[in-house]
Amino acid sequence: MDYRSTQGDLSTILKSPTAILQGLAPDGGLYVPLHFPQPTYNLATLISLPYQQLAATILNWFFDEFTSDQLLKSANTAYGNQWDSSLIAPLTSKHAGNYYLELFHGPTLAFKDIALQMLPQLMSRAAQNTQLEKQIVILTATSGDTGTASMRGFSNQKDTQVIVFYPAGGVSPVQLRQMLGQPGANLHAIAIKGNFDDAQTSVKHIFNDQAFNDRLAQNNNCFSSANSMNIGRLIPQIVYYFAAYGQLVHAGGIQLGEKVNFTVPTGNFGDILAGYYAKKLGLPINKLLCASNENNVLTDFFKSGKYDRRRNFYLTNSPAMDILVSSNLERLLFDLYDENCVTVAKLMKQLATDGHYQVDSTVLNKLQEQFVAGFATPDEVEAEIKRVYLNDGYVIDPHTAVASYVTHQYQQQSHDTTPTVIVSTASPYKFPETVYHALTNQKVSQSGLPALQQLHGLLGDQLSTGVQALVDQTPRQEKVINPADMETLISKILNLK
Ligand SMILES: *Cc1c(COP(=O)(O)O)cnc(C)c1O
């Protein structure tokens, strides 16, 4: 299938394997299908497929340069026994009135595994299909979950090195342990002195350093990116919306064809955009609820049509959503502006230079037809964890709690009785400090692994494979460097001449 950039005209069209290997378009835009797929399928048949076959089918609509056999093999490897649920994305029965779609049964306990178990498969086959014959160097700045999930996904992958930079002292204790404990000779996690923005800026600088890229090429290496703007990460996320719908039909929660709402805890807008794409592909979705934390730039945007990042940045108890520029929103704008790349480029430029932009009333109407938006403060997050727990003993993580709170508010204020699925993005064990405090009103005695064990003691449930692995792995020594020394370190890791 042909892909184009959201900010470029039709002179730069490329095929999906190249789009996946490149990650970001050179003009700064994001890759989108030139013609959005309009597949014909029987919904009842589709949603009855096992997860792996469902994934292969949906990926084939977008990435048809790969053979069906390649896609099925990829899906079988990506969604194999490293998951502790054979459903991959199991849907719960109702808790406090709503269903929860648990996306955290993979190896690093957060929903990014869904995409990052698949992306390495797609990249290595894309490299074969395009006869790349270079070592791929995945370079990433992370505030936590992307780093852990990329390292796990690419661990010991042939002809691939993964170099992750994270802010020293800026990731959660459990995330740190995951990054330093993940086995794999090709994995490198390095702390830099500074915050996440410093890490991100330095990584972008290295990506664009022409001399360094030339040196890399002379040594038969090339950079690639596993961040959530990569189309190879986005498309695999469409699958669980269909899988959730299937489980709901089969459990008798809805009739085939009946509409459902999905609430999505949102940061970079990748997860919820996949839901929007599912709807475009014909899945019966009524509303998509966009749930934010105190960094509620999207809540304001969906109310007023004005996107304004000129505001305080808060560190909250749902850190994966602490973000003021939601990159994947650009793909939604592209769609709602009828694929007008000139307008999208103009708005994105305004955002970069002035810090804000305003969409017109036609687009605002379209936004409000499809989306509802709300947010939760850290205190509301803790109260929501407790409310759901007191209902019937179900425990949710802080990110899921943001979505759960927003759903509850919306249902009380509106007359919308549509069955609703809350997308559950992390295991409560990944953020044990907050969850423990929410449930007991007491602080854990020590953060990190001891906190996890303390929460486990409180809940007395069975630890999943991913949580158990954390307990079993011995972490490497942490390495901290100055941002100025990043290129030198990369040269050393890659043995560049
Ligand atoms: C990344 C992440 C999110 C936000 O997802 P986006 O696709 O960036 O909107 C929410 N919850 C958790 C646990 C995450 O890791």
The ligand as an SDF file (V2000), in Angstrom:
LIG
                    3D

 15 15  0  0  0  0  0  0  0  0999 V2000
    1.7810    5.4520   26.5220 C   0  0  0  0  0  0  0  0  0  0  0  0
    0.7200    5.2320   27.5410 C   0  0  0  0  0  0  0  0  0  0  0  0
   -0.5290    5.8980   27.4820 C   0  0  0  0  0  0  0  0  0  0  0  0
   -0.8520    6.9240   26.4270 C   0  0  0  0  0  0  0  0  0  0  0  0
   -1.0390    6.3500   25.1510 O   0  0  0  0  0  0  0  0  0  0  0  0
   -0.9580    7.2570   23.8430 P   0  0  0  0  0  0  0  0  0  0  0  0
   -1.0520    6.3210   22.7060 O   0  0  0  0  0  0  0  0  0  0  0  0
    0.3640    7.9690   23.9100 O   0  0  0  0  0  0  0  0  0  0  0  0
   -2.1090    8.2140   23.8900 O   0  0  0  0  0  0  0  0  0  0  0  0
   -1.4730    5.6050   28.4540 C   0  0  0  0  0  0  0  0  0  0  0  0
   -1.2140    4.7180   29.4490 N   0  0  0  0  0  0  0  0  0  0  0  0
   -0.0340    4.0760   29.5370 C   0  0  0  0  0  0  0  0  0  0  0  0
    0.1850    3.1300   30.6770 C   0  0  0  0  0  0  0  0  0  0  0  0
    0.9720    4.2880   28.5960 C   0  0  0  0  0  0  0  0  0  0  0  0
    2.1450    3.6410   28.6960 O   0  0  0  0  0  0  0  0  0  0  0  0
  1  2  1  0
  2  3  1  0
  2 14  2  0
  3  4  1  0
  3 10  2  0
  4  5  1  0
  5  6  1  0
  6  7  2  0
  6  8  1  0
  6  9  1  0
 10 11  1  0
 11 12  2  0
 12 13  1  0
 12 14  1  0
 14 15  1  0
M  END
$$$$
